[in-house]
Amino acid sequence: MLSRRGLLAGSALALLAGCSSPPAGPPPGPPAVPEPAHPSALRDPVTVQRMHSAARGTDVDLVLITPEGVPAAGLPVCLALHGRGAQARTFLSLGVPALLTAAVRAGTPPFAIAAIDGDHYWVNVGSDDDPQRMLTDEVPGWLASRDLRPASAVFGISMGGFGALRFARTHPDLKAVATASAALFVSWPDARSRKVFADESNWRDAEPLLHPAELHPGALGVWCGESDPFLGADRRLVKAVSPVVSRFSPGGHDDEYWRGVLPEIVMFVGERLS
C-alpha cells in the first residue's frame, strides 16, 4: 500500500512529466483514416489521417482543424506541438476546434491548425527519429496536397513549447510563435534528469534558453501559470527575448490552465497570420 508521502511524490513526478497523459478509452476526434493516395481539399472541420513519416521512422497522426463554415482551401496554417505523454489528438480533447471556430466568428481572421505526433522534445536525440526534420521536410508537402498554405506559425504546450521554439530558431520568417508552459531547462543537470537528451552537447544545441538571439520578439508570445514548475525558466525566456506578449497568471501545469489561455493564444496567432 502506498504511503501518503509516496502518493504525493508520484503526483509530483506526473506533474513534471511535461503534459498530462491522454485519457483512457477511445481517442478524441474522428477515427483516423489511412494516408490518402490523392489528397484533396479538406471538407470537414476536423480530420485525422495516418501519415508515414520517414524522418521519424513511424506512422503519425496528422490532425487538421479548420473553422466551421469556412472553406479550407488556401488557409494559412499554424502547427500545434503537443506535450510529453500526449499526442496530436490532445488538441481535440482541449477543445481547440470549438475555440478556433469561436475566435473566427468573433472576428479573428481564419486559419487552420495542424497537429502532428511528436516525441523527445521535438528534437533529434541521436536516433533515427527526428521530429524537426518531419516538420521541415515532410509537413509542408502534407499541407500543400490538401490545398493549405505552408505553416507560418507554430504553437506548443510544455514539451511542445520547447519544440516550437526550436522550430522558430530555424524558421525566422514565422509570423507567430506561441508557447504555453514551455518546458525549458536552466541547466544540464535539470535537463539530464528528464532522461531524454543524448548528452549535454545535444541539449545545449537544442535548448532555447541558450539561443535567445535566434528568437524574434515581435512574433513571440509566452504564457505560463504562476504555479507551474517551469515558471522560473519561462521568466528567463521573457527576460532574454522580450516577447511582444508575455502572460503570467494563476494556474499550474495542467489542462485547466491550458484551456484557460488557449482562446487568447488562438487570437494571438490569427491576428498575426492575417
C-alpha positions in Angstrom: 0.0 0.0 0.0 1.3 3.4 -0.9 2.1 5.8 1.9 0.8 9.4 1.7 4.4 10.6 1.0 4.8 8.1 -1.8 1.5 9.2 -3.3 2.5 12.8 -3.2 5.9 12.1 -4.8 4.1 10.2 -7.6 1.8 13.1 -8.2 4.8 15.4 -8.4 6.5 13.2 -10.9 3.4 13.1 -13.1 3.2 16.9 -13.0 6.8 17.3 -14.1 6.3 14.9 -17.0 5.5 17.9 -19.2 1.9 17.3 -20.1 -1.0 15.2 -18.8 -1.2 11.8 -20.3 -4.1 11.1 -22.7 -7.2 9.9 -21.0 -8.1 6.2 -21.1 -10.6 5.0 -23.6 -11.1 5.9 -27.3 -9.0 8.8 -28.5 -10.8 12.1 -29.1 -11.9 13.1 -32.5 -13.0 11.1 -35.6 -11.4 7.8 -36.5 -8.1 8.1 -38.3 -8.1 7.2 -42.0 -5.1 5.9 -43.9 -3.0 8.4 -45.8 -5.0 9.1 -49.0 -3.4 8.3 -52.3 -4.5 11.6 -53.8 -5.2 14.1 -51.0 -7.6 16.9 -51.8 -9.0 20.0 -50.1 -10.5 19.4 -46.6 -14.2 19.1 -46.3 -14.7 18.6 -42.6 -13.6 21.0 -39.7 -11.6 18.1 -38.2 -9.8 15.3 -40.0 -7.4 12.7 -38.6 -5.2 10.9 -41.1 -2.4 8.4 -40.5 0.8 9.5 -42.3 4.1 7.7 -42.7 7.0 9.9 -41.6 10.3 8.8 -43.0 12.0 11.4 -40.7 10.5 9.8 -37.6 10.6 6.2 -38.9 7.0 5.6 -37.9 3.4 6.4 -38.7 1.9 9.5 -37.1 -1.5 11.2 -36.7 -2.0 14.4 -38.7 -4.9 16.2 -37.1 -6.2 19.1 -39.3 -8.6 21.6 -37.7 -10.3 24.4 -39.7 -13.1 26.8 -38.6 -16.6 25.6 -39.2 -18.3 27.2 -42.2 -15.1 28.5 -43.7 -13.6 26.9 -46.9 -10.3 25.3 -46.0 -8.5 25.8 -49.3 -5.8 28.4 -49.1 -5.9 29.0 -45.4 -2.7 29.8 -43.6 -1.6 27.2 -41.1 -0.3 27.1 -37.5 1.5 24.0 -36.4 0.5 22.7 -32.9 3.0 20.7 -31.0 1.8 18.6 -28.0 3.4 17.9 -24.6 5.2 14.9 -23.3 2.9 11.9 -22.8 0.3 13.5 -25.1 -0.4 13.3 -28.8 -1.7 15.3 -31.7 -5.3 14.4 -30.7 -4.8 16.1 -27.3 -5.6 19.4 -29.0 -9.1 17.9 -29.7 -9.7 17.0 -26.1 -8.6 20.5 -25.1 -11.4 21.9 -27.2 -9.3 23.6 -29.9 -11.8 23.1 -32.8 -14.6 25.0 -30.9 -12.1 27.6 -29.8 -10.9 28.2 -33.3 -14.5 28.5 -34.7 -15.5 30.8 -31.9 -12.5 33.1 -32.5 -13.2 33.3 -36.2 -16.8 34.1 -35.6 -15.7 36.9 -33.2 -13.6 38.5 -35.9 -10.2 36.7 -35.9 -9.0 36.0 -39.4 -9.5 32.3 -40.3 -6.6 29.9 -40.3 -6.0 26.2 -40.0 -4.3 24.3 -37.2 -2.1 21.2 -38.0 -1.2 19.0 -35.0 1.2 16.1 -35.5 2.5 13.3 -33.2 6.0 14.0 -31.9 8.4 12.9 -29.2 11.5 13.7 -27.1 11.1 17.5 -27.0 10.7 17.6 -30.8 14.4 17.3 -31.4 16.8 14.7 -32.7 18.4 13.0 -29.8 20.8 10.8 -31.8 18.4 8.2 -33.1 16.7 7.8 -36.5 13.7 9.7 -35.1 13.9 13.4 -36.0 10.6 15.3 -35.4 12.1 18.6 -36.5 13.0 17.1 -39.9 9.4 15.9 -40.2 8.1 19.4 -39.5 10.5 21.0 -42.0 10.8 18.4 -44.8 7.5 16.5 -44.8 4.7 18.5 -43.3 4.8 21.2 -46.0 4.0 18.6 -48.6 1.2 17.2 -46.5 -0.3 20.6 -46.2 0.1 21.6 -49.9 -1.6 18.4 -51.0 -4.7 19.4 -49.0 -4.7 22.9 -50.6 -3.4 24.5 -47.4 -0.7 27.1 -47.3 2.7 26.4 -45.8 2.9 26.7 -42.0 3.6 30.3 -41.0 3.1 29.9 -37.3 3.7 27.4 -34.5 2.3 26.9 -31.1 3.4 24.4 -28.4 2.4 23.2 -25.0 5.0 22.2 -22.4 7.5 19.9 -24.3 5.8 21.2 -27.5 6.7 24.7 -26.3 10.4 23.6 -26.4 9.8 22.2 -29.8 8.1 25.3 -31.1 11.0 27.5 -30.0 13.4 25.1 -31.6 11.5 25.2 -34.8 11.3 29.0 -34.7 15.1 29.2 -34.5 15.5 27.7 -38.0 12.4 29.4 -39.4 12.9 33.1 -38.8 10.0 34.1 -41.2 7.3 32.7 -38.9 4.6 35.3 -38.2 3.6 33.9 -34.8 5.3 31.6 -32.3 3.4 30.9 -29.1 4.2 28.7 -26.1 2.1 27.7 -23.1 4.0 26.3 -20.1 7.2 25.8 -22.2 9.3 23.0 -20.7 12.7 24.7 -20.7 15.8 23.9 -18.7 18.1 26.3 -17.0 21.0 23.8 -16.5 22.3 20.5 -17.8 21.6 18.6 -14.5 18.0 19.8 -14.8 17.7 18.7 -18.4 19.6 15.4 -17.8 17.0 14.4 -15.2 14.4 14.1 -17.9 16.4 11.2 -19.5 15.7 12.4 -23.0 18.7 14.2 -24.4 21.6 12.1 -25.7 24.2 14.1 -23.8 25.0 17.7 -22.7 26.0 18.7 -26.2 22.7 17.5 -27.6 20.8 19.5 -25.0 22.9 22.7 -25.5 22.3 22.6 -29.2 18.6 22.4 -28.7 17.9 24.4 -25.6 16.0 27.6 -26.5 17.3 29.5 -23.4 20.8 29.1 -24.7 20.0 30.7 -28.1 17.8 33.8 -27.4 19.3 35.8 -30.2 17.8 33.3 -32.7 14.2 34.1 -31.5 12.3 37.1 -32.8 10.5 39.0 -30.1 7.9 40.6 -32.5 6.5 37.2 -33.3 6.7 35.6 -29.9 4.0 35.1 -27.2 4.8 33.3 -23.9 2.1 32.1 -21.5 2.8 30.3 -18.2 1.0 29.6 -14.9 2.3 31.1 -11.7 2.3 27.7 -10.0 4.0 26.0 -12.9 7.3 24.2 -12.2 8.7 25.8 -15.4 7.7 29.3 -14.3 11.3 30.3 -13.5 12.6 29.1 -16.8 9.9 30.8 -18.7 10.6 34.0 -16.9 14.2 33.7 -18.0 13.0 33.3 -21.6 10.9 36.5 -21.3 13.8 38.4 -19.8 16.2 37.3 -22.5 13.9 37.8 -25.5 11.4 40.4 -24.5 8.5 38.9 -26.5 5.7 41.0 -27.8 3.3 39.2 -25.4 4.1 37.6 -22.1 1.4 36.5 -19.7 2.0 35.0 -16.2 -1.3 34.3 -14.5 -2.7 31.9 -11.8 -2.6 28.3 -12.8 -0.5 25.1 -12.9 0.9 22.7 -15.5 -2.4 21.2 -16.4 -5.3 21.0 -18.8 -7.3 23.5 -16.7 -4.7 26.2 -17.2 -4.2 25.5 -20.9 -7.9 25.6 -21.6 -8.0 29.0 -19.9 -5.2 30.5 -22.1 -5.9 28.8 -25.4 -8.6 31.4 -26.5 -6.0 34.2 -26.2 -3.4 32.2 -27.9 -5.7 31.4 -30.8 -6.4 35.1 -31.3 -2.7 36.0 -31.0 -1.9 33.6 -33.8 -4.8 34.6 -36.0 -4.1 38.3 -35.8 -0.5 37.8 -36.9 -1.3 35.4 -39.7 -3.6 38.0 -41.2 
